[in-house]
Amino acid sequence: MNEYQRRRYLSAEAKSLGYGGITLVSTISGVSRQTLTDGIKDLDTADAEILEPGRSRKSGAGRKTILEKNPEIIGVLLELLESHTKGDPMCLLLWTNKSLRTLSEELMNMGYSISKDTVSDLLKTLGYGLQAAKKNLTAKPSHPDRDAQFEHINAEAKKSRCKRKSSTFN
Protein backbone atom coordinates (compact mmCIF):
# COMPACT_ATOMS: atom_id res chain seq x y z
CA MET A 1 0.00 0.00 0.00
CA ASN A 2 1.17 3.52 -0.65
CA GLU A 3 0.85 6.17 2.06
CA TYR A 4 -2.51 7.42 0.75
CA GLN A 5 -4.05 3.95 0.78
CA ARG A 6 -2.56 3.20 4.20
CA ARG A 7 -3.97 6.41 5.67
CA ARG A 8 -7.47 5.72 4.28
CA TYR A 9 -7.45 2.11 5.49
CA LEU A 10 -6.15 2.90 8.97
CA SER A 11 -8.56 5.83 9.31
CA ALA A 12 -11.49 3.58 8.37
CA GLU A 13 -10.36 1.04 10.99
CA ALA A 14 -10.00 3.75 13.65
CA LYS A 15 -13.45 5.12 12.80
CA SER A 16 -15.05 1.67 12.97
CA LEU A 17 -13.58 1.09 16.46
CA GLY A 18 -15.30 4.21 17.77
CA TYR A 19 -14.13 5.97 20.94
CA GLY A 20 -10.39 5.33 21.50
CA GLY A 21 -9.96 3.92 18.01
CA ILE A 22 -7.59 6.65 16.87
CA THR A 23 -5.30 6.11 19.86
CA LEU A 24 -5.35 2.32 19.46
CA VAL A 25 -4.65 2.35 15.70
CA SER A 26 -1.97 5.01 16.15
CA THR A 27 -0.22 2.94 18.83
CA ILE A 28 -0.36 -0.29 16.82
CA SER A 29 0.55 1.13 13.39
CA GLY A 30 2.93 3.94 14.34
CA VAL A 31 0.94 6.43 12.25
CA SER A 32 0.43 9.78 13.95
CA ARG A 33 -2.90 10.64 15.53
CA GLN A 34 -3.12 13.78 13.37
CA THR A 35 -2.78 11.71 10.19
CA LEU A 36 -5.60 9.43 11.32
CA THR A 37 -7.77 12.39 12.33
CA ASP A 38 -7.25 14.00 8.91
CA GLY A 39 -8.04 10.66 7.26
CA ILE A 40 -11.32 10.35 9.15
CA LYS A 41 -12.25 13.89 8.09
CA ASP A 42 -11.55 12.87 4.49
CA LEU A 43 -13.78 9.80 4.90
CA ASP A 44 -16.59 11.94 6.35
CA THR A 45 -16.37 14.58 3.60
CA ALA A 46 -18.43 13.68 0.55
CA ASP A 47 -16.38 15.85 -1.82
CA ALA A 48 -12.95 14.70 -0.57
CA GLU A 49 -10.42 14.39 -3.36
CA ILE A 50 -9.69 10.81 -4.35
CA LEU A 51 -6.27 10.50 -5.89
CA GLU A 52 -5.75 8.80 -9.20
CA PRO A 53 -4.27 5.28 -9.08
CA GLY A 54 -0.51 5.20 -8.65
CA ARG A 55 -0.31 8.55 -6.82
CA SER A 56 0.18 8.97 -3.11
CA ARG A 57 0.10 12.77 -3.06
CA LYS A 58 -1.69 15.51 -4.90
CA SER A 59 0.05 16.73 -8.02
CA GLY A 60 2.48 19.55 -7.32
CA ALA A 61 3.24 18.28 -3.85
CA GLY A 62 6.81 17.74 -2.75
CA ARG A 63 10.00 19.71 -2.84
CA LYS A 64 10.68 21.98 -5.79
CA THR A 65 13.71 21.18 -7.91
CA ILE A 66 16.83 23.32 -7.77
CA LEU A 67 16.06 24.56 -11.30
CA GLU A 68 12.57 25.69 -10.24
CA LYS A 69 13.92 27.51 -7.19
CA ASN A 70 17.08 28.91 -8.83
CA PRO A 71 16.85 28.85 -12.64
CA GLU A 72 20.08 30.85 -12.89
CA ILE A 73 22.14 28.03 -11.33
CA ILE A 74 22.96 26.56 -14.76
CA GLY A 75 24.70 29.79 -15.78
CA VAL A 76 26.55 29.96 -12.47
CA LEU A 77 27.69 26.35 -12.85
CA LEU A 78 28.86 27.01 -16.41
CA GLU A 79 30.92 29.97 -15.15
CA LEU A 80 32.57 27.72 -12.56
CA LEU A 81 33.35 25.15 -15.25
CA GLU A 82 34.54 27.61 -17.88
CA SER A 83 38.29 27.39 -17.35
CA HIS A 84 38.13 23.73 -16.29
CA THR A 85 36.26 22.41 -19.34
CA LYS A 86 38.08 20.10 -21.64
CA GLY A 87 37.07 18.09 -24.67
CA ASP A 88 36.49 18.35 -28.38
CA PRO A 89 34.02 21.18 -29.09
CA MET A 90 33.30 19.72 -32.53
CA CYS A 91 32.12 16.39 -31.06
CA LEU A 92 30.39 17.97 -28.06
CA LEU A 93 32.30 15.68 -25.72
CA LEU A 94 32.96 17.82 -22.69
CA TRP A 95 34.42 16.97 -19.34
CA THR A 96 35.75 18.73 -16.31
CA ASN A 97 38.47 17.85 -13.87
CA LYS A 98 36.75 19.64 -10.97
CA SER A 99 35.27 17.21 -8.48
CA LEU A 100 31.58 17.13 -7.62
CA ARG A 101 32.40 18.01 -4.01
CA THR A 102 34.45 21.02 -5.07
CA LEU A 103 31.70 22.27 -7.36
CA SER A 104 28.98 21.80 -4.73
CA GLU A 105 31.11 23.54 -2.08
CA GLU A 106 31.74 26.48 -4.41
CA LEU A 107 28.02 26.74 -5.16
CA MET A 108 27.20 26.53 -1.44
CA ASN A 109 29.69 29.34 -0.76
CA MET A 110 27.74 31.38 -3.31
CA GLY A 111 24.52 30.81 -1.34
CA TYR A 112 22.97 27.82 -3.14
CA SER A 113 21.83 24.78 -1.21
CA ILE A 114 22.97 21.91 -3.45
CA SER A 115 24.41 18.44 -2.97
CA LYS A 116 27.12 16.76 -5.00
CA ASP A 117 24.52 14.35 -6.40
CA THR A 118 22.46 17.25 -7.72
CA VAL A 119 25.60 18.78 -9.24
CA SER A 120 26.20 15.43 -10.94
CA ASP A 121 22.68 15.47 -12.39
CA LEU A 122 23.13 19.04 -13.65
CA LEU A 123 26.45 18.14 -15.28
CA LYS A 124 24.82 15.20 -17.06
CA THR A 125 22.06 17.43 -18.42
CA LEU A 126 24.73 19.84 -19.69
CA GLY A 127 26.55 16.99 -21.43
CA TYR A 128 29.56 16.96 -19.12
CA GLY A 129 31.49 14.02 -17.79
CA LEU A 130 34.08 13.85 -15.05
CA GLN A 131 37.69 13.07 -15.68
CA ALA A 132 40.44 12.89 -13.12
CA ALA A 133 43.31 15.28 -13.53
CA LYS A 134 46.28 13.18 -14.51
CA LYS A 135 49.76 14.22 -15.37
CA ASN A 136 51.29 13.29 -18.68
CA LEU A 137 54.95 12.42 -18.49
CA THR A 138 57.04 14.52 -20.80
CA ALA A 139 60.68 14.24 -21.75
CA LYS A 140 61.44 17.82 -20.84
CA PRO A 141 60.06 20.07 -18.12
CA SER A 142 57.07 22.20 -19.06
CA HIS A 143 57.37 25.87 -19.88
CA PRO A 144 57.31 28.11 -16.77
CA ASP A 145 54.51 30.25 -18.24
CA ARG A 146 52.40 27.26 -19.31
CA ASP A 147 49.32 28.30 -17.26
CA ALA A 148 49.56 31.87 -18.51
CA GLN A 149 49.72 30.60 -22.09
CA PHE A 150 46.57 28.55 -21.71
CA GLU A 151 44.74 31.40 -19.96
CA HIS A 152 45.67 33.64 -22.90
CA ILE A 153 44.45 31.04 -25.41
CA ASN A 154 41.21 30.66 -23.44
CA ALA A 155 40.64 34.43 -23.39
CA GLU A 156 41.26 34.71 -27.16
CA ALA A 157 38.89 31.81 -27.83
CA LYS A 158 36.22 33.54 -25.74
CA LYS A 159 36.64 36.75 -27.74
CA SER A 160 36.37 34.83 -31.00
CA ARG A 161 33.29 32.93 -29.79
CA CYS A 162 31.58 36.19 -28.72
CA LYS A 163 32.32 37.79 -32.10
CA ARG A 164 30.89 34.73 -33.88
CA LYS A 165 27.70 34.77 -31.80
CA SER A 166 27.12 38.50 -32.31
CA SER A 167 27.65 38.19 -36.08
CA THR A 168 25.11 35.34 -36.36
CA PHE A 169 22.39 37.43 -34.75
CA ASN A 170 22.90 40.41 -37.08
N, C-alpha and C positions, 0 to 999 in steps of 0.2 A: 504494500500500500504506500502511496505517496503521502506527504504530510496533510494534504487537503482531505483525502479519503480517511486517513487515520483520525483527524480532528472530528469529522462528521460522525464516524462510527462511535468513537469514544464519547462524544457529546450525546448521541442517541442513547447509549448505554447509561450514562450518568442521569439523563432525563427519565429513563424508564425506572431507575432505582428510587427516584423521588428524593425526599429529604435526606441529606448526607451523601447522596450519590456523587456529587462533584468531588467531595473530599475523598471518598473511597476510590473512585476511578483515577483521580490525580495521584494518590498514594501508590496504587498498584502499577499504573502505566508510566509514571514519571512525567506526565504532561502537566503543564502548569494549570492551576485553577482558572486563571484568566482566559487561557486558550479554550478550556471547556465551557466557560461561561459565554464567551463570544460564539462558540459553536452552537450552544443551545439557543442563543438569540437568532442565529442564522436559521436554525431549524424551525423556530417559531414564526419567522418572518416569511410571508407568502411570496414576496418579490425578491428574496435573497438571490444573489447571483450564483448560478451554478457554473462552475468552470468547465471548459471544453475538455474532452478526454486527453490525457497525456500532460496536462498542465497542473501544477500544484500551487501556482500563484497567479494573480491577475497579470495581464500583459502590462509591461512597463515597470513592473516591480523589480526590485534588486538594485544593486550598485551600478551607477553609471560608469561607462568605460572612460579611460584616461583621455581618449580622443573626444568624447562628448564634453568632458569637464574642461579640458585644455586643448583645443584644436590646434593651437600654435606649437605644440610640443614636437611635431614632426620637423618643423623648421629649426627649432632649437637643437634637436638631435642631429640634424644635417650639418649645422654649424660646428657642433662638437666633432663630427666625423670628418670635416672638410680636409684637414691636413693629414689625416690618418687613413684616408681612403686609398685603396690600391686596387688594381685590376685593369682589365682591358675595356676602355670605354666603348669600343666598337662592338664588343660581344655582350656588353651589359653584365659582365661578371665582376661584381664589386665585393671587396672584403675590407675589413678593418682589423688592425692589430690591437685596438683598445679592448680591454676586457669588459664583460657585461657589468661586473661590479664597479669598475672605474666609471663607466658611463652612467650607471644609476646613481653613484655617489655624486658625480658632477651635477646631474640633474637635480638631486636632492638639495645640494648646496645652492642651487638656483631657485629653490622654493617649490619644486614639484615633488609630490609623493608618488614614487614609482619604484617597483622592485626590479631586480635583475631579470626575472622571468618576463616581465612586461616589456623591458628593453629588448629582450631577445625576440619577442613577438613583433615589435615595431621594426626591428632590423630585418626580419624576414619579409614583412610587407613592403619594405623599401628595396628588397632584392639584395641585401647584404648577407655575407657570411662572415664567420670569424676565422682568423688565421693567426697562429702564434707568431710572434716576432722571432725570427731565427737569423742567426748571423751566417753569412756566406763567407767561406774562407777564401781569401785572395792571396796572391803571391806577394804583393807589395802592400804596404800600409795605405789606408785611404787618405785622400786629400784632407788637409786640416780644415778647409772651408766647405766640406761636403754638405753639411746641413744648410749652410747659407746658400749654396748652389741650388739645392732642391727647393728651398723657400722661394728663391728668385724665379725658378722655372714654374713653380706653382702660381706665383703672383702673375706672371706673364700669361699663363694659360687661362687664369681667371679673366684677365683683361680681354683676351681674345674671345673667350666664351661670351662675355657680356656684349662685345661688339657684334658678334654673330647673332645673338638673341635680339638686340635692338634693330639690326638690319632686317631681320625676318618679319618684324611687326610693322615695318614702314612700307 
